[in-house]
């Protein structure tokens, strides 16, 4: 799954998201951050 997400991010020209999404998802999961906030932070980083 990780490879496919990485591939789609590159297809969509989202290089920051491709590099950071996995670490940010782990952080969000371990700190009980809601999905909407995780997604917002990821998009904001991009």
mmJSON file of the N, C-alpha and C atoms, coordinates in Angstrom:
{"data_MODEL":{"atom_site":{
"group_PDB":["ATOM","ATOM","ATOM","ATOM","ATOM","ATOM","ATOM","ATOM","ATOM","ATOM","ATOM","ATOM","ATOM","ATOM","ATOM","ATOM","ATOM","ATOM","ATOM","ATOM","ATOM","ATOM","ATOM","ATOM","ATOM","ATOM","ATOM","ATOM","ATOM","ATOM","ATOM","ATOM","ATOM","ATOM","ATOM","ATOM","ATOM","ATOM","ATOM","ATOM","ATOM","ATOM","ATOM","ATOM","ATOM","ATOM","ATOM","ATOM","ATOM","ATOM","ATOM","ATOM","ATOM","ATOM","ATOM","ATOM","ATOM","ATOM","ATOM","ATOM","ATOM","ATOM","ATOM","ATOM","ATOM","ATOM","ATOM","ATOM","ATOM","ATOM","ATOM","ATOM","ATOM","ATOM","ATOM","ATOM","ATOM","ATOM","ATOM","ATOM","ATOM","ATOM","ATOM","ATOM","ATOM","ATOM","ATOM","ATOM","ATOM","ATOM","ATOM","ATOM","ATOM","ATOM","ATOM","ATOM","ATOM","ATOM","ATOM","ATOM","ATOM","ATOM","ATOM","ATOM","ATOM","ATOM","ATOM","ATOM","ATOM","ATOM","ATOM","ATOM","ATOM","ATOM","ATOM","ATOM","ATOM","ATOM","ATOM","ATOM","ATOM","ATOM","ATOM","ATOM","ATOM","ATOM","ATOM","ATOM","ATOM","ATOM","ATOM","ATOM","ATOM","ATOM","ATOM","ATOM","ATOM","ATOM"],
"id":[1,2,3,4,5,6,7,8,9,10,11,12,13,14,15,16,17,18,19,20,21,22,23,24,25,26,27,28,29,30,31,32,33,34,35,36,37,38,39,40,41,42,43,44,45,46,47,48,49,50,51,52,53,54,55,56,57,58,59,60,61,62,63,64,65,66,67,68,69,70,71,72,73,74,75,76,77,78,79,80,81,82,83,84,85,86,87,88,89,90,91,92,93,94,95,96,97,98,99,100,101,102,103,104,105,106,107,108,109,110,111,112,113,114,115,116,117,118,119,120,121,122,123,124,125,126,127,128,129,130,131,132,133,134,135,136,137,138],
"type_symbol":["N","C","C","N","C","C","N","C","C","N","C","C","N","C","C","N","C","C","N","C","C","N","C","C","N","C","C","N","C","C","N","C","C","N","C","C","N","C","C","N","C","C","N","C","C","N","C","C","N","C","C","N","C","C","N","C","C","N","C","C","N","C","C","N","C","C","N","C","C","N","C","C","N","C","C","N","C","C","N","C","C","N","C","C","N","C","C","N","C","C","N","C","C","N","C","C","N","C","C","N","C","C","N","C","C","N","C","C","N","C","C","N","C","C","N","C","C","N","C","C","N","C","C","N","C","C","N","C","C","N","C","C","N","C","C","N","C","C"],
"label_atom_id":["N","CA","C","N","CA","C","N","CA","C","N","CA","C","N","CA","C","N","CA","C","N","CA","C","N","CA","C","N","CA","C","N","CA","C","N","CA","C","N","CA","C","N","CA","C","N","CA","C","N","CA","C","N","CA","C","N","CA","C","N","CA","C","N","CA","C","N","CA","C","N","CA","C","N","CA","C","N","CA","C","N","CA","C","N","CA","C","N","CA","C","N","CA","C","N","CA","C","N","CA","C","N","CA","C","N","CA","C","N","CA","C","N","CA","C","N","CA","C","N","CA","C","N","CA","C","N","CA","C","N","CA","C","N","CA","C","N","CA","C","N","CA","C","N","CA","C","N","CA","C","N","CA","C","N","CA","C","N","CA","C"],
"label_alt_id":[null,null,null,null,null,null,null,null,null,null,null,null,null,null,null,null,null,null,null,null,null,null,null,null,null,null,null,null,null,null,null,null,null,null,null,null,null,null,null,null,null,null,null,null,null,null,null,null,null,null,null,null,null,null,null,null,null,null,null,null,null,null,null,null,null,null,null,null,null,null,null,null,null,null,null,null,null,null,null,null,null,null,null,null,null,null,null,null,null,null,null,null,null,null,null,null,null,null,null,null,null,null,null,null,null,null,null,null,null,null,null,null,null,null,null,null,null,null,null,null,null,null,null,null,null,null,null,null,null,null,null,null,null,null,null,null,null,null],
"label_comp_id":["UNK","UNK","UNK","UNK","UNK","UNK","UNK","UNK","UNK","UNK","UNK","UNK","UNK","UNK","UNK","UNK","UNK","UNK","UNK","UNK","UNK","UNK","UNK","UNK","UNK","UNK","UNK","UNK","UNK","UNK","UNK","UNK","UNK","UNK","UNK","UNK","UNK","UNK","UNK","UNK","UNK","UNK","UNK","UNK","UNK","UNK","UNK","UNK","UNK","UNK","UNK","UNK","UNK","UNK","UNK","UNK","UNK","UNK","UNK","UNK","UNK","UNK","UNK","UNK","UNK","UNK","UNK","UNK","UNK","UNK","UNK","UNK","UNK","UNK","UNK","UNK","UNK","UNK","UNK","UNK","UNK","UNK","UNK","UNK","UNK","UNK","UNK","UNK","UNK","UNK","UNK","UNK","UNK","UNK","UNK","UNK","UNK","UNK","UNK","UNK","UNK","UNK","UNK","UNK","UNK","UNK","UNK","UNK","UNK","UNK","UNK","UNK","UNK","UNK","UNK","UNK","UNK","UNK","UNK","UNK","UNK","UNK","UNK","UNK","UNK","UNK","UNK","UNK","UNK","UNK","UNK","UNK","UNK","UNK","UNK","UNK","UNK","UNK"],
"label_asym_id":["A","A","A","A","A","A","A","A","A","A","A","A","A","A","A","A","A","A","A","A","A","A","A","A","A","A","A","A","A","A","A","A","A","A","A","A","A","A","A","A","A","A","A","A","A","A","A","A","A","A","A","A","A","A","A","A","A","A","A","A","A","A","A","A","A","A","A","A","A","A","A","A","A","A","A","A","A","A","A","A","A","A","A","A","A","A","A","A","A","A","A","A","A","A","A","A","A","A","A","A","A","A","A","A","A","A","A","A","A","A","A","A","A","A","A","A","A","A","A","A","A","A","A","A","A","A","A","A","A","A","A","A","A","A","A","A","A","A"],
"label_entity_id":["1","1","1","1","1","1","1","1","1","1","1","1","1","1","1","1","1","1","1","1","1","1","1","1","1","1","1","1","1","1","1","1","1","1","1","1","1","1","1","1","1","1","1","1","1","1","1","1","1","1","1","1","1","1","1","1","1","1","1","1","1","1","1","1","1","1","1","1","1","1","1","1","1","1","1","1","1","1","1","1","1","1","1","1","1","1","1","1","1","1","1","1","1","1","1","1","1","1","1","1","1","1","1","1","1","1","1","1","1","1","1","1","1","1","1","1","1","1","1","1","1","1","1","1","1","1","1","1","1","1","1","1","1","1","1","1","1","1"],
"label_seq_id":[1,1,1,2,2,2,3,3,3,4,4,4,5,5,5,6,6,6,7,7,7,8,8,8,9,9,9,10,10,10,11,11,11,12,12,12,13,13,13,14,14,14,15,15,15,16,16,16,17,17,17,18,18,18,19,19,19,20,20,20,21,21,21,22,22,22,23,23,23,24,24,24,25,25,25,26,26,26,27,27,27,28,28,28,29,29,29,30,30,30,31,31,31,32,32,32,33,33,33,34,34,34,35,35,35,36,36,36,37,37,37,38,38,38,39,39,39,40,40,40,41,41,41,42,42,42,43,43,43,44,44,44,45,45,45,46,46,46],
"pdbx_PDB_ins_code":[null,null,null,null,null,null,null,null,null,null,null,null,null,null,null,null,null,null,null,null,null,null,null,null,null,null,null,null,null,null,null,null,null,null,null,null,null,null,null,null,null,null,null,null,null,null,null,null,null,null,null,null,null,null,null,null,null,null,null,null,null,null,null,null,null,null,null,null,null,null,null,null,null,null,null,null,null,null,null,null,null,null,null,null,null,null,null,null,null,null,null,null,null,null,null,null,null,null,null,null,null,null,null,null,null,null,null,null,null,null,null,null,null,null,null,null,null,null,null,null,null,null,null,null,null,null,null,null,null,null,null,null,null,null,null,null,null,null],
"Cartn_x":[0.826,0.0,0.877,1.953,2.814,3.389,3.796,4.361,3.324,2.109,1.052,0.73,0.675,0.413,1.543,2.771,3.94,3.85,3.491,3.361,2.277,1.125,0.032,0.389,1.079,1.514,2.408,3.304,4.183,3.394,2.44,1.6,0.829,0.43,-0.345,0.544,1.854,2.828,2.734,2.759,2.717,3.964,5.135,6.369,6.513,6.065,6.172,5.283,4.083,3.158,3.733,4.36,4.957,6.005,6.765,7.851,7.396,6.356,5.993,4.765,3.913,2.62,2.737,3.687,3.789,4.161,5.169,5.583,4.482,3.82,2.742,1.56,1.288,0.19,0.496,1.739,2.132,2.001,2.468,2.382,0.919,0.079,-1.343,-1.984,-1.625,-2.199,-1.768,-0.501,-0.001,-0.406,-0.809,-1.212,-2.714,-3.461,-4.927,-5.38,-4.694,-5.067,-6.154,-7.258,-8.342,-7.858,-8.507,-8.125,-8.171,-9.197,-9.324,-8.144,-7.668,-6.515,-5.239,-5.096,-3.958,-3.928,-5.056,-5.139,-4.841,-5.373,-5.106,-3.615,-2.977,-1.535,-0.72,-1.123,-0.425,-0.556,-1.761,-1.971,-1.271,-1.259,-0.587,0.921,1.495,2.92,3.262,2.352,2.56,2.582],
"Cartn_y":[-1.184,0.0,1.258,1.239,2.42,2.804,1.797,2.08,2.702,2.227,2.759,4.203,4.506,5.888,6.79,6.329,7.088,7.353,6.329,6.453,7.467,7.385,8.311,9.75,9.923,11.272,11.865,11.064,11.545,11.824,10.975,11.205,12.522,12.838,14.056,15.263,15.069,16.145,16.678,15.739,16.064,15.473,16.034,15.434,15.471,16.536,16.625,15.562,15.433,14.436,13.033,12.78,11.475,11.12,12.095,11.849,11.829,12.568,12.738,12.003,11.527,11.018,9.868,8.974,7.805,8.193,9.034,9.472,10.28,11.127,11.935,11.065,10.026,9.11,8.357,7.917,7.241,8.178,9.403,10.393,10.636,10.805,11.051,9.876,8.678,7.496,7.376,7.653,7.5,8.647,9.77,10.932,11.215,10.235,10.337,11.603,11.947,13.117,12.679,13.405,13.03,13.039,12.199,12.085,13.432,14.229,15.516,16.434,16.401,17.218,16.671,15.348,14.73,15.149,15.05,15.41,16.889,17.738,19.165,19.448,18.839,19.056,18.567,17.468,16.918,17.854,18.327,19.268,20.589,21.031,22.275,22.161,21.008,20.8,20.846,20.359,20.356,21.785],
"Cartn_z":[0.0,0.0,0.0,0.794,0.882,-0.473,-1.236,-2.56,-3.482,-3.4,-4.271,-3.91,-2.63,-2.205,-2.68,-2.498,-2.951,-4.461,-5.213,-6.671,-7.051,-6.416,-6.732,-6.375,-5.272,-4.905,-5.984,-6.515,-7.581,-8.855,-9.179,-10.367,-10.245,-9.027,-8.781,-8.468,-8.608,-8.367,-6.939,-5.986,-4.564,-3.894,-4.177,-3.679,-2.159,-1.528,-0.068,0.567,0.054,0.579,0.387,-0.743,-1.014,0.028,0.457,1.402,2.863,3.192,4.603,5.08,4.183,4.621,5.616,5.404,6.276,7.71,7.85,9.186,9.857,9.071,9.639,10.049,9.293,9.638,10.928,11.077,12.316,13.51,13.343,14.415,14.793,13.789,14.035,14.781,14.395,15.034,16.491,16.769,18.136,19.048,18.458,19.254,19.164,18.65,18.55,17.837,16.766,15.967,14.987,14.925,14.003,12.548,11.741,10.335,9.63,9.888,9.206,9.526,10.758,11.125,10.49,10.468,9.792,8.332,7.659,6.257,6.049,6.902,6.804,6.937,7.941,8.153,6.966,6.397,5.238,4.04,3.793,2.693,2.934,4.155,4.504,4.263,4.555,4.341,2.855,2.059,0.612,0.096],
"occupancy":[1.0,1.0,1.0,1.0,1.0,1.0,1.0,1.0,1.0,1.0,1.0,1.0,1.0,1.0,1.0,1.0,1.0,1.0,1.0,1.0,1.0,1.0,1.0,1.0,1.0,1.0,1.0,1.0,1.0,1.0,1.0,1.0,1.0,1.0,1.0,1.0,1.0,1.0,1.0,1.0,1.0,1.0,1.0,1.0,1.0,1.0,1.0,1.0,1.0,1.0,1.0,1.0,1.0,1.0,1.0,1.0,1.0,1.0,1.0,1.0,1.0,1.0,1.0,1.0,1.0,1.0,1.0,1.0,1.0,1.0,1.0,1.0,1.0,1.0,1.0,1.0,1.0,1.0,1.0,1.0,1.0,1.0,1.0,1.0,1.0,1.0,1.0,1.0,1.0,1.0,1.0,1.0,1.0,1.0,1.0,1.0,1.0,1.0,1.0,1.0,1.0,1.0,1.0,1.0,1.0,1.0,1.0,1.0,1.0,1.0,1.0,1.0,1.0,1.0,1.0,1.0,1.0,1.0,1.0,1.0,1.0,1.0,1.0,1.0,1.0,1.0,1.0,1.0,1.0,1.0,1.0,1.0,1.0,1.0,1.0,1.0,1.0,1.0],
"B_iso_or_equiv":[0.0,0.0,0.0,0.0,0.0,0.0,0.0,0.0,0.0,0.0,0.0,0.0,0.0,0.0,0.0,0.0,0.0,0.0,0.0,0.0,0.0,0.0,0.0,0.0,0.0,0.0,0.0,0.0,0.0,0.0,0.0,0.0,0.0,0.0,0.0,0.0,0.0,0.0,0.0,0.0,0.0,0.0,0.0,0.0,0.0,0.0,0.0,0.0,0.0,0.0,0.0,0.0,0.0,0.0,0.0,0.0,0.0,0.0,0.0,0.0,0.0,0.0,0.0,0.0,0.0,0.0,0.0,0.0,0.0,0.0,0.0,0.0,0.0,0.0,0.0,0.0,0.0,0.0,0.0,0.0,0.0,0.0,0.0,0.0,0.0,0.0,0.0,0.0,0.0,0.0,0.0,0.0,0.0,0.0,0.0,0.0,0.0,0.0,0.0,0.0,0.0,0.0,0.0,0.0,0.0,0.0,0.0,0.0,0.0,0.0,0.0,0.0,0.0,0.0,0.0,0.0,0.0,0.0,0.0,0.0,0.0,0.0,0.0,0.0,0.0,0.0,0.0,0.0,0.0,0.0,0.0,0.0,0.0,0.0,0.0,0.0,0.0,0.0],
"pdbx_formal_charge":[null,null,null,null,null,null,null,null,null,null,null,null,null,null,null,null,null,null,null,null,null,null,null,null,null,null,null,null,null,null,null,null,null,null,null,null,null,null,null,null,null,null,null,null,null,null,null,null,null,null,null,null,null,null,null,null,null,null,null,null,null,null,null,null,null,null,null,null,null,null,null,null,null,null,null,null,null,null,null,null,null,null,null,null,null,null,null,null,null,null,null,null,null,null,null,null,null,null,null,null,null,null,null,null,null,null,null,null,null,null,null,null,null,null,null,null,null,null,null,null,null,null,null,null,null,null,null,null,null,null,null,null,null,null,null,null,null,null],
"auth_seq_id":[1,1,1,2,2,2,3,3,3,4,4,4,5,5,5,6,6,6,7,7,7,8,8,8,9,9,9,10,10,10,11,11,11,12,12,12,13,13,13,14,14,14,15,15,15,16,16,16,17,17,17,18,18,18,19,19,19,20,20,20,21,21,21,22,22,22,23,23,23,24,24,24,25,25,25,26,26,26,27,27,27,28,28,28,29,29,29,30,30,30,31,31,31,32,32,32,33,33,33,34,34,34,35,35,35,36,36,36,37,37,37,38,38,38,39,39,39,40,40,40,41,41,41,42,42,42,43,43,43,44,44,44,45,45,45,46,46,46],
"auth_comp_id":["UNK","UNK","UNK","UNK","UNK","UNK","UNK","UNK","UNK","UNK","UNK","UNK","UNK","UNK","UNK","UNK","UNK","UNK","UNK","UNK","UNK","UNK","UNK","UNK","UNK","UNK","UNK","UNK","UNK","UNK","UNK","UNK","UNK","UNK","UNK","UNK","UNK","UNK","UNK","UNK","UNK","UNK","UNK","UNK","UNK","UNK","UNK","UNK","UNK","UNK","UNK","UNK","UNK","UNK","UNK","UNK","UNK","UNK","UNK","UNK","UNK","UNK","UNK","UNK","UNK","UNK","UNK","UNK","UNK","UNK","UNK","UNK","UNK","UNK","UNK","UNK","UNK","UNK","UNK","UNK","UNK","UNK","UNK","UNK","UNK","UNK","UNK","UNK","UNK","UNK","UNK","UNK","UNK","UNK","UNK","UNK","UNK","UNK","UNK","UNK","UNK","UNK","UNK","UNK","UNK","UNK","UNK","UNK","UNK","UNK","UNK","UNK","UNK","UNK","UNK","UNK","UNK","UNK","UNK","UNK","UNK","UNK","UNK","UNK","UNK","UNK","UNK","UNK","UNK","UNK","UNK","UNK","UNK","UNK","UNK","UNK","UNK","UNK"],
"auth_asym_id":["A","A","A","A","A","A","A","A","A","A","A","A","A","A","A","A","A","A","A","A","A","A","A","A","A","A","A","A","A","A","A","A","A","A","A","A","A","A","A","A","A","A","A","A","A","A","A","A","A","A","A","A","A","A","A","A","A","A","A","A","A","A","A","A","A","A","A","A","A","A","A","A","A","A","A","A","A","A","A","A","A","A","A","A","A","A","A","A","A","A","A","A","A","A","A","A","A","A","A","A","A","A","A","A","A","A","A","A","A","A","A","A","A","A","A","A","A","A","A","A","A","A","A","A","A","A","A","A","A","A","A","A","A","A","A","A","A","A"],
"auth_atom_id":["N","CA","C","N","CA","C","N","CA","C","N","CA","C","N","CA","C","N","CA","C","N","CA","C","N","CA","C","N","CA","C","N","CA","C","N","CA","C","N","CA","C","N","CA","C","N","CA","C","N","CA","C","N","CA","C","N","CA","C","N","CA","C","N","CA","C","N","CA","C","N","CA","C","N","CA","C","N","CA","C","N","CA","C","N","CA","C","N","CA","C","N","CA","C","N","CA","C","N","CA","C","N","CA","C","N","CA","C","N","CA","C","N","CA","C","N","CA","C","N","CA","C","N","CA","C","N","CA","C","N","CA","C","N","CA","C","N","CA","C","N","CA","C","N","CA","C","N","CA","C","N","CA","C","N","CA","C","N","CA","C"],
"pdbx_PDB_model_num":[1,1,1,1,1,1,1,1,1,1,1,1,1,1,1,1,1,1,1,1,1,1,1,1,1,1,1,1,1,1,1,1,1,1,1,1,1,1,1,1,1,1,1,1,1,1,1,1,1,1,1,1,1,1,1,1,1,1,1,1,1,1,1,1,1,1,1,1,1,1,1,1,1,1,1,1,1,1,1,1,1,1,1,1,1,1,1,1,1,1,1,1,1,1,1,1,1,1,1,1,1,1,1,1,1,1,1,1,1,1,1,1,1,1,1,1,1,1,1,1,1,1,1,1,1,1,1,1,1,1,1,1,1,1,1,1,1,1]
}}}
